[in-house]
Amino acid sequence: MAPTPKPAHFTLDKAIRSNILALQPYRCARDDYDEGILLDANENALGHALPPPTTNPDEGAFDDLSLHRYPSPLHLDLKQQICAFRNVPSPTNIFLGVGSDEAIDLLFRIACIPGKDRVLVCPPTYGMYSVCAQINDVEVVKLNLDVEGGAFRPKVDEINATLSAAAKSPNPIKLTFLCSPGNPTGTSIPLDDIRAVLANPDYTGLVIVDEAYVDFGPEGSSAIRLLVEEGWSNLVVLQTLSKGFGLAAIRLGLAFSSPEIIQVLNNIKAPYNISTPTAALAKRALSPSGLTLFRANLSTLIANRSTLSTALLALPSILQILGAPHANFVLAQVGGKDGKPDNVKAQKVYEKMAREDKVVVRFRGNEVGCEACLRITVGTKEECEAVVEKLAKLLEE
Ligand SMILES: Cc1ncc(COP(=O)(O)O)c(C=O)c1O
């Protein structure tokens, strides 16, 4: 029998902060469905891009990882490889986090005074910005993207007007999140839009460009150029090995910024946040043979994306694919009998397909500008065929 809890005077509401007790935690489709064909979390369906084991240290051999030692606090050799890969001048421009999710949380902690400062996000967007805001007791200002016709473009004038007004208020905005390519929009943000926010003379906070899906987007669309070639010191670019590299399990996120901001992030991180096995796997992925595999997988997924979109559009109940093809997922809008977007039908199909057919996608119909939309990760050729076949059946039932 469980003992009677003691002491009697102890209650959670006295010990835990109220914003934490009130937190709506991040939820994913995997909380409900976790087996079958998983096209819900924008993972890399082709698997990781790690070449077979090697004994060559230059190719990232990892037979002796000295696991009895703590990992390197800064992983300078891994950062050198990232510099070469992303054309970044120095390891002092790079922070390594336990996924980009850790970098997002640390940005709140370095920039925002809880209960006072605010952040700006542009829905529909990645849910963790708001979850981290609540954890850090920071208010979120939401300025929707222009969603007309699936444009999914930030309204730069409104963003700048909001940032300027906030600068004069007692509750300034300290972080502005731009997700490019966006999740769930799949659409890159033009670099000129980002420049316009960076250049706002009233805004003294940071602009965070989250590029988790950048490898699937057009060449030259990364905002790293704005940092390296143009010298914007209020810019932080986030990337990750979870998507293009197919290494979601190792948890490695990257933040690129000025050496001063990177130093602040390094100062507050846990001393050994990146494990030795994670760093070794990342080095292997960034080795020449790893990068060859990475590029081959990207081309396959990009080809699968266009086959998947064409096949979905051929289904009578798919009205359109919203947004641009810049990520490893597509946003398909479901129509009802009247040919209009049908949110109820989209949700039912999502649930039935996950429960009965074990094909899991993500229902995004409750997000701004995504009425009746299913977000479908681009899978292998077979997975794409399977999801189209199941949808064809369920949508016409
Ligand atoms: C836009 C965006 N940013 C960040 C992340 C988190 O990436 P990581 O695995 O590096 O924490 C995701 C994950 O789905 C994402 O969609």
The ligand as a Tripos MOL2 file, in Angstrom:
@<TRIPOS>MOLECULE
LIG
   16    16     1     0     0
SMALL
NO_CHARGES

@<TRIPOS>ATOM
      1 C1         10.3000   24.8220  -37.1840 C.3       1 LIG1
      2 C2         10.9500   23.8680  -36.2510 C.ar      1 LIG1
      3 N1         11.9320   24.3160  -35.4620 N.ar      1 LIG1
      4 C3         12.5460   23.4990  -34.5940 C.ar      1 LIG1
      5 C4         12.1820   22.1790  -34.4810 C.ar      1 LIG1
      6 C5         12.8610   21.3280  -33.4530 C.3       1 LIG1
      7 O1         14.0080   20.7990  -33.9490 O.3       1 LIG1
      8 P1         15.0240   19.9830  -33.0400 P.3       1 LIG1
      9 O2         14.7830   18.5470  -33.3330 O.co2     1 LIG1
     10 O3         16.3640   20.4460  -33.5150 O.co2     1 LIG1
     11 O4         14.7820   20.3450  -31.6090 O.co2     1 LIG1
     12 C6         11.1540   21.6650  -35.2720 C.ar      1 LIG1
     13 C7         10.7510   20.2610  -35.1420 C.2       1 LIG1
     14 O5          9.8240   19.7540  -35.7170 O.2       1 LIG1
     15 C8         10.5170   22.5340  -36.1830 C.ar      1 LIG1
     16 O6          9.5050   22.1200  -36.9540 O.3       1 LIG1
@<TRIPOS>BOND
     1     1     2 1
     2     2     3 ar
     3     2    15 ar
     4     3     4 ar
     5     4     5 ar
     6     5     6 1
     7     5    12 ar
     8     6     7 1
     9     7     8 1
    10     8     9 2
    11     8    10 1
    12     8    11 1
    13    12    13 1
    14    12    15 ar
    15    13    14 2
    16    15    16 1
@<TRIPOS>SUBSTRUCTURE
     1 LIG1         1 GROUP 0 **** ****
